[in-house]
Amino acid sequence: MSNLFEWKVLRRHDGDRLYDEGEVRIGTKPDLGHLSPKTLQLIGPARARKADASPLNKAERAPANKASTGRKAK
């Protein structure tokens, strides 16, 4: 896996989504390096991000919705 880096967005641009000035974008040097001089500024290596916590009780039922009422659509 390539090393990921954090890049500061210097001006608004459209990448995989629309990035506004001042945001932090994460990507590799081969993918984002060509934007470096005017659009992005290299901050440094990306910090590890924690995954979302798993639910405490995985056996808990899903909330009720229309499909569970037993009525058919007319």
Residue pairs with C-beta under 8 A, 6 or more apart in sequence:
2 28
2 29
2 30
3 28
3 29
3 45
4 26
4 27
4 28
4 45
4 46
5 26
5 27
5 28
5 29
5 32
5 42
5 43
5 44
5 45
5 46
6 24
6 25
6 26
6 42
6 43
6 44
6 45
6 46
6 47
7 24
7 25
7 26
7 27
7 32
7 35
7 36
7 40
7 41
7 42
7 43
8 22
8 23
8 24
8 25
8 40
8 41
8 43
9 19
9 20
9 21
9 22
9 23
9 24
9 25
9 39
9 40
10 21
10 38
10 39
10 40
10 41
11 21
11 38
11 39
12 18
12 19
12 20
12 21
13 19
13 35
13 39
15 25
19 25
24 43
25 32
25 40
26 46
32 40
36 42
